[in-house]
Structures are given as C-alpha cells and as structure tokens.
Amino acid sequence: MSINKANPFKHKVLKQYIAELETKNKADKAIIKDIFIFKIKENRTNIIIKNTEFRARVVKLEQDIDEFKEELKLKKIVNFRRNIF
C-alpha cells in the first residue's frame, strides 16, 4: 500500500514540504549565484583599476626615461664643447 492511499493528508503535507524545500533551495542557489557574480564583477573592476594604474606608471617611467636621455644628450654636448674650447 502506498503512502498516498494509506494517509492522503500526510502525503499532501509531505508534497508541500518538498515543494517548499525545492523553492528555498532554488532561492539559495540564486542568492549564491548573485553573490558570486557580484564578487566576479568587483574583482574585474579592481583588476581594470590596477591595470590602468600600472599603465599610468609605465607611461610616467617612459617620460622620465625620455627626459633623462635628453639630459644626457645636453650634458654630452656641453662636455664636448668644454673639451673643444
């Protein structure tokens, strides 16, 4: 004899309980998924910001190197003129 035939009320209550658990489980999965997606977006944003900062540093270093090269050229010209005269 099945549970449904033996006790229809108990069967109905169990079905409702299972449906509630499935709904709760789906909601929990959705919340976890939302949190996970939020964390991924947050990490992506942080990576983009850090990447931008590093690019700015590289540009600044390249400018400093160019300035240093110009200073060296000027010093060589000045030293060369001193040696000639």
C-alpha positions, 0 to 999 in steps of 0.5 A, spaced: 500 500 500 502 506 498 503 512 502 498 516 498 492 511 499 494 509 506 494 517 509 492 522 503 493 528 508 500 526 510 502 525 503 499 532 501 503 535 507 509 531 505 508 534 497 508 541 500 514 540 504 518 538 498 515 543 494 517 548 499 524 545 500 525 545 492 523 553 492 528 555 498 533 551 495 532 554 488 532 561 492 539 559 495 542 557 489 540 564 486 542 568 492 549 564 491 549 565 484 548 573 485 553 573 490 558 570 486 557 574 480 557 580 484 564 578 487 566 576 479 564 583 477 568 587 483 574 583 482 574 585 474 573 592 476 579 592 481 583 588 476 581 594 470 583 599 476 590 596 477 591 595 470 590 602 468 594 604 474 600 600 472 599 603 465 599 610 468 606 608 471 609 605 465 607 611 461 610 616 467 617 611 467 617 612 459 617 620 460 622 620 465 626 615 461 625 620 455 627 626 459 633 623 462 636 621 455 635 628 453 639 630 459 644 626 457 644 628 450 645 636 453 650 634 458 654 630 452 654 636 448 656 641 453 662 636 455 664 636 448 664 643 447 668 644 454 673 639 451 673 643 444 674 650 447 
